[in-house]
Amino acid sequence: MKKGFAIGTVVIERIFDIFTMCFLLGAFIVSRPLYASILNIDEEIYSKLYFWGIAALAFASILLLLALSLYFFKERTLKVISFFLKPLSQKLWDQIRGLLDEFIKGLKFFHSVGNLFVFVFWSFVIWIGIILYYWLWLFAFDIHVPFIFIFPYVFLTMVGASIPTPGMVGGFHYFSKLGLTALYGVESNLAVGITIVVHAVQLAMTYFIGYAILWKEGISLFQIKKLGEKTDS
């Protein structure tokens, strides 16, 4: 795959992720009267959930607007972009233009309404599965909360994971601890311990599955490194 095309698919995937989790967070907040007597959450925490929910929704909306503009009004959008990139050399602009052309090809989900509904459906399936994963993890630590109460916690971890750090380190941990302590009243040190274990297991399983697939396909890390070098060149 071309670099621009790959970036396009990643951006679209992130848009679906954010909109899906914003919808689930919204469902949790709207249904507050039904569980107010069961889950006693401080008003300050709700204000933080509102803030991050609106921020995430705004970010996803901007990304979607840019993607739609590039897809349906390609030439006009490129003219606007070129206006802001005038100080760049023609050679560099040509490279950026080529990257944008590839990026637009990665916006495949606009091809049909049917595809759009399929992507929305699978986005919900995936995130419900992720929420189930965290729900079971909290059970393992003897933290028993109804399934819907996991929605805001997973939303916060998604916000943290979106911060561009290696392996989600830092952002994921901060927001996970915040969610555990503020939403469920988990003691601070226990919240840190749970976060570290959950994150470590996620990384370990990702590595394990990745290496298993490489072994099955008969591909070594050395071969991947060589392929990367060829692509860069």
BELZILIN-V62504 format. One record per pair of residues at least 12 apart in sequence whose C-alpha atoms are under 10 Angstrom apart, sorted by the first residue. I is the first residue (numbers start at 0). J is the second residue. Records with the same first field share a line. If there is no record, write none. Layout:
I=J + J
This chain:
0=101 + 105 + 230
1=98 + 101 + 102 + 104 + 105 + 230
2=98 + 99 + 101 + 102 + 105 + 230 + 231
3=95 + 96 + 97 + 98 + 99 + 100 + 101 + 102 + 103 + 104 + 105
4=98 + 99 + 100 + 101 + 102 + 103 + 104 + 105 + 106 + 107
5=101 + 102 + 104 + 105 + 106
6=98 + 99 + 101 + 102 + 103 + 105 + 106
7=66 + 98 + 99 + 100 + 101 + 102 + 103 + 104 + 105 + 106 + 107
8=102 + 103 + 104 + 105 + 106 + 107 + 108
9=102 + 105 + 106
10=59 + 62 + 63 + 66 + 102 + 105 + 106
11=59 + 62 + 63 + 66 + 105 + 106 + 107 + 108
12=106 + 108 + 118 + 122
13=59 + 62 + 63 + 161
14=55 + 56 + 58 + 59 + 60 + 61 + 62 + 63 + 66
15=59 + 63 + 118 + 119 + 121 + 122 + 123
16=59 + 119 + 122 + 123 + 125 + 126 + 157
17=52 + 55 + 56 + 57 + 58 + 59 + 60 + 122 + 154 + 157 + 158 + 161
18=52 + 55 + 56 + 57 + 58 + 59 + 60 + 119 + 122 + 123
19=56 + 119 + 120 + 122 + 123 + 124 + 125 + 126 + 127 + 154
20=52 + 55 + 56 + 122 + 123 + 126 + 127 + 150 + 151 + 153 + 154 + 155 + 157 + 158
21=51 + 52 + 53 + 54 + 55 + 56 + 59 + 150 + 151 + 154
22=52 + 56 + 123 + 150
23=123 + 126 + 127 + 147 + 150 + 151 + 153 + 154
24=48 + 49 + 52 + 147 + 148 + 149 + 150 + 151 + 152 + 153 + 154 + 155
25=48 + 49 + 52 + 53 + 150 + 151
26=147 + 150 + 151
27=147 + 148 + 149 + 150 + 151
28=45 + 48 + 49 + 150 + 151
30=147
34=145 + 147 + 148
37=144 + 145
38=144 + 145 + 148 + 182 + 183
39=181 + 182 + 183 + 184
40=181 + 182 + 183 + 184
41=181 + 182
43=181
44=177 + 178 + 181 + 182
45=151 + 181 + 182
47=155
48=151 + 152 + 154 + 155 + 178
51=154 + 155 + 158
52=151 + 154 + 155 + 158
54=158
55=154 + 157 + 158
66=102 + 103 + 105 + 106 + 109
67=103 + 106 + 109
68=103
69=99 + 100 + 102 + 103 + 104 + 106
70=100 + 102 + 103 + 104 + 105 + 106 + 107 + 109
71=103 + 109
73=99 + 100 + 103
77=96 + 99 + 100
80=92 + 96
81=95 + 96
126=150 + 153 + 154
127=146 + 150
129=150 + 153
130=146 + 147 + 148 + 149 + 150 + 151 + 152 + 153 + 154
131=146 + 147 + 149 + 150 + 153
132=153 + 197
133=146 + 149 + 150 + 152 + 153 + 197
134=146 + 147 + 148 + 149 + 150 + 152 + 153
136=193 + 196 + 197
137=149 + 179 + 193 + 197
139=193
140=189 + 193
142=179 + 183 + 184 + 185
143=183
144=183
148=182 + 183
149=178 + 179 + 182 + 183
151=178 + 182
152=174 + 175 + 176 + 177 + 178 + 179 + 181 + 182 + 183
153=174 + 175 + 178
154=174 + 175 + 178
155=170 + 171 + 173 + 174 + 175 + 176 + 177 + 178 + 179
156=170 + 171 + 172 + 173 + 174 + 175 + 176 + 177 + 178 + 194
157=170 + 171 + 174 + 175
158=170 + 171 + 174 + 175
159=171 + 172 + 173 + 174 + 175
160=172 + 173 + 174 + 175
166=198 + 202
167=198 + 202
168=195 + 198
171=194 + 195 + 198
172=190 + 191 + 192 + 193 + 194 + 195 + 197 + 198
173=191 + 194
174=194
175=190 + 191 + 193 + 194 + 195 + 197 + 198
176=188 + 189 + 190 + 191 + 192 + 193 + 194 + 195
177=190 + 191
178=190
179=191 + 193 + 194
